[in-house]
């Protein structure tokens, strides 16, 4: 019994420290002033992959094409679409001469991910600085491009941005939002602690030189996902990393509409996690396993009716910590974090992710779309 109580108190302390250390870095972070020479602004290639995204392209592409910036091009790779995506893109080309369209037919498609399409888009990019997003994403302002690339340089060749999901106000959206907030807390927080391990393909910028130095996606072309996180895992050996959490630099996208869609998405992400550096696997695995132990040991103490008051007091401290952290992170990033629902969302989060991790272990191949 003493051992169970000790385990419970230990993992509670670990979790609280984890949240406080990561959130403190983000809450104290001040976005660096623009380093690029205003008299000679860098030119940028925005690269987007689209697979059966006709409606999203109609809605989102104008917001990207209308960015307020000196000089840029937009490259959209139509990745084996079978809908009207190509026609939509061609219609935009009549009004925007700086829009390039690359068409990969279903017959030319190689593999199940979007790495072939991304590589094709990057190869034809005429500018050294690249900004990547997805066709189902839209920027929060006309300054998205400027903010995301403002600190890219030959020394700092990689910028990690954030890309929250829209709040659809249902249980699926709530869980996805909570999980996304936790992911942002981890990859931005760890990056600020000089331990970057991933970015999100919905909002990431890097130089073409970095892509070439990292040899693109060569080492993981056999994995359908990983164009963002596995690329970052290798790229950090060749560059310092910028963080951009400016309110004008976010992109939003609709969350998965169903549990099945979200589950499939997470399984795809998990399959790349097994290829992370060991230190990152340890940090992420330790976070999730200690969180699981919080609930298992708490349930054990309550069922055995031992040290209930002590357990409840420390668990309340744990919940207050998460509650406060997500509230403050939401204010800092100006995004929904579901901070007022942390009690039951945290339980759903940990047990769902454990189940998804087990499922992914037995999953051999996952399609991008």
PyMOL commands that set and color helices and strands:
alter all, ss='L'
color gray80, all
select helices_A, chain A and resi 2-28+38-40+54-65+85-93+115-124+144-149+171-192+208-213+218-220+229-235+259-273+278-304+308-333+339-361
alter helices_A, ss='H'
color red, helices_A
select strands_A, chain A and resi 44-50+72-79+99-104+129-134+137-139+158-160+204-207+241-243+251-253
alter strands_A, ss='S'
color yellow, strands_A
deselect
rebuild
show_as cartoon
